[in-house]
Amino acid sequence: MNSTTPAAEAPSLPHVLVVGGGIAGLAAAARLAGADGSAARARVTLLEAGPTLGGKLRTGEVGGVAVDLGAESMLARRPEAVTLARAVGLADALEPPTTAKAAIWTRGALRPMPTGHLMGVPGDLDALAASGVLSPEGLARAAEDETLPRTEVGQDIAVGEYVAARLGREVVDRLVEPLLGGVYAGNADRISLSAAVPQLLAIAQRDRSAIEGVRAALSAAAKAASSKSANPAPVFMGIDGGIGRLPVAVAEACGKAGVTVRTDTPVGSLRRTADGWTASLPGGEALAADAVVLAVPANVAARLLAPHAPRAAAELGEVEYAGMALVTLAFRRSDVGALQGSGFLVPPVDGRSIKASTFSSNKWGWLDRSAPDTFVLRTSLGRHGEEAVLDHDDADLIERSLIDLRAAAGITARPYAHTVTRWRGGLPQYPVGHPERVARIEAEVAALPGLALCGAAYHGVGIPACIGSAWRAVDLVTEALRAGETMSA
C-alpha cells in the first residue's frame, strides 16, 4: 500500500523523513508538519515498513463489538497523550475509567489491591494487612522496613533487589512483580529502579524507610492535587471507541497537513550526504531528506545506525524485548453474573497461565454503552523469558484463559466470540544500567547532525512517554536544521 498526500507547505521548508509509523513516529510527523496545532517546521514523509499505522495501538472487533487489541489506556497525569488527542479532534472522546478498583489473584483468592502504595511498595501497613495479599509472615517481614538500617542503592539497583531488602520477598512477588509486569512484561529482579520507578529511587536515596518515604510522597501528591482542583484529574484516560483511534486521528491530521505517508515501505539503509540523508527503499528507490527521525524498535535503529554510529548501534542491539498475547473474549452479559471491579493481576509466583485480566466492560463506559448485552474481558499471557507460550495455538491460549477465569472469578460460561493478538517483541526491557545505556546512545547519535531517535526503547514505554520522546526528537532535528548544519560539517 502506498498512500500519498501532496505536500502543501512552502517549498522553502526542509524535508524531514520519519521512519516508523507507531504513535512515536506519528507524533513526530504531526509536530514537524504542524498537524498538532503547532507551527509547521518541515515537509514530512513518513515511512512505515508494515501495512498499517499505529504500532501497538490498534482497534479491532470481537463478536461485532469494537475493542482495543493493544494498549487500552494512557497515563493522564503526564500530559503529552491527552494533549495530542485533543489537538487531533478527540477531546470529546476522552473518557476516564468507570472503575479503577483492581484485585490481585493470589494465595487462592481475588484480593483487593491495597490502597496507599507506589508500584506495590506500601505506605500504609494497615491497608496492606486488610487486603489479605500477604501472609502473616510476609506482613511481619514488611514491617521490619521501619526499623532496618538504610539500604544503600547508589545510582541504580533492580526494583526487586531494593524492595526485597526493605520489605521482604513476598512484597516483591505478590505486589511489585504483577504491577511491573503489567507495564513492562518483565522481571522485577532485572528492571531498573532508576528507569522504571524514579520516584522510588529518590525515596531510597533520601529516606531510611521505604514505607515512610512512600507515605510522605503519597501525602504530598494528594495535597498538591487537592490544592489545584477540587476534582483531581484521573490517573488514566481512555478514548470512546478505543485507544486505537488515536493513531488513526493523528494520521488523518497529518494527511490534512500535507504529510506524505507510505506504508509497506521498509528502509534498507541510510546514507549520509553533503546535504542531509538518503534512504534506500524497495525497488532501488532513493529518497533524500534534510533530516531523519528514527521512530523504530531498537534492533531496526541498530541496523540503520551501524555504519554511522557503531557504538550506539551495538548498544541498541543489546536491548531486549518481551512478547505477550492478548486474548479478548466476548460473553453474553447474562452468562457471567455480576463481576466487580476493573479486573485483576496475577503474581507469577502463583503459577497461573494468565498474568492479568481486564474486565473491559466494567472498566470502560463506552463499551458498556455500545454493547450493553455483551461482557468483554481480556487476559494476557507471556512475559520476558516466557514467550514460548505465544507459540501455542489460539484454542490453547483461550482454554488456558478460561481455566484461570473459572478458578479466579467463577466464570463457567464460554464466550460467544474471541480473538487472540500476539505482540512478539512488544515491550522493551529496562534493566539496571538502562538510563546510562540510553545516554551513551544519544551522545553518539548527537554527533550526527539532523538525525534523532524516539520511541519506547529510550525514556519510557507508555504512550505519553513515546509522544514526549518524539517531540524531543523533533526539537533536536529542528535545532540542527536552523543552525544550518550539514552532513559535511
MOVENTA-V580173 format. One record per backbone hydrogen bond with DSSP energy under -1.0 kcal/mol. NH is the residue of the N-H (numbers start at 1). CO is the residue of the C=O. If there is no record, write none. Layout:
# MOVENTA-V580173
nh & co
NH & CO
NH & CO
This chain:
# MOVENTA-V580173
nh & co
13 & 10
16 & 43
17 & 291
18 & 45
19 & 293
20 & 47
26 & 22
27 & 23
28 & 24
29 & 25
30 & 26
31 & 27
32 & 28
33 & 29
35 & 30
37 & 34
41 & 32
42 & 32
43 & 14
45 & 16
46 & 260
47 & 18
48 & 262
54 & 21
57 & 54
60 & 67
62 & 65
65 & 62
67 & 60
69 & 58
71 & 56
74 & 237
76 & 235
77 & 235
83 & 79
84 & 80
85 & 81
86 & 82
87 & 83
88 & 84
89 & 86
90 & 85
93 & 90
95 & 238
98 & 363
102 & 100
103 & 343
104 & 111
105 & 345
106 & 104
106 & 109
109 & 106
111 & 104
113 & 102
118 & 121
121 & 118
123 & 116
128 & 124
129 & 125
130 & 126
131 & 127
139 & 135
140 & 136
141 & 137
142 & 138
143 & 139
145 & 142
146 & 143
147 & 144
148 & 144
159 & 191
160 & 188
162 & 158
163 & 159
164 & 160
165 & 161
166 & 162
167 & 163
168 & 164
172 & 168
173 & 169
174 & 170
175 & 171
176 & 171
177 & 172
179 & 175
180 & 176
181 & 177
182 & 178
184 & 180
185 & 181
190 & 187
191 & 187
192 & 430
193 & 157
196 & 192
197 & 193
201 & 197
202 & 198
203 & 199
204 & 200
205 & 201
206 & 202
207 & 203
213 & 209
214 & 210
215 & 211
216 & 212
217 & 213
218 & 214
219 & 215
220 & 216
221 & 217
222 & 218
223 & 219
224 & 220
225 & 221
226 & 222
227 & 223
228 & 224
229 & 225
237 & 74
238 & 95
240 & 93
242 & 239
245 & 242
246 & 243
249 & 245
250 & 246
251 & 247
252 & 248
253 & 249
254 & 250
255 & 251
256 & 252
257 & 253
258 & 255
259 & 254
260 & 44
262 & 46
264 & 50
265 & 48
268 & 280
271 & 278
273 & 276
277 & 289
278 & 271
279 & 287
280 & 269
281 & 285
284 & 281
287 & 279
289 & 277
290 & 15
291 & 15
292 & 450
293 & 17
294 & 452
295 & 19
301 & 297
302 & 298
303 & 299
304 & 300
305 & 301
306 & 302
308 & 305
309 & 305
313 & 309
314 & 310
315 & 311
316 & 312
317 & 313
318 & 315
319 & 316
322 & 427
324 & 423
325 & 381
326 & 421
327 & 379
328 & 419
329 & 377
330 & 417
331 & 375
333 & 373
335 & 332
336 & 333
339 & 337
342 & 101
344 & 357
345 & 103
346 & 355
350 & 347
351 & 348
355 & 380
357 & 344
358 & 378
359 & 342
360 & 358
361 & 376
362 & 359
363 & 359
364 & 360
368 & 364
369 & 365
370 & 366
371 & 367
374 & 371
375 & 331
377 & 329
378 & 358
379 & 327
380 & 356
381 & 325
384 & 185
386 & 383
389 & 386
390 & 387
391 & 388
392 & 389
397 & 393
398 & 394
399 & 395
400 & 396
401 & 397
402 & 398
403 & 399
404 & 400
405 & 401
406 & 402
407 & 403
408 & 404
409 & 405
410 & 406
411 & 405
416 & 330
417 & 330
419 & 328
421 & 326
423 & 324
426 & 322
427 & 322
429 & 320
432 & 190
434 & 431
437 & 433
438 & 434
439 & 435
440 & 436
441 & 437
442 & 438
443 & 439
444 & 440
445 & 441
446 & 442
447 & 444
448 & 445
451 & 448
452 & 292
454 & 294
458 & 455
466 & 462
467 & 463
468 & 464
469 & 465
470 & 466
471 & 467
472 & 468
473 & 469
474 & 470
475 & 471
476 & 472
477 & 473
478 & 474
479 & 475
480 & 476
481 & 477
482 & 478
483 & 479
485 & 480
489 & 486
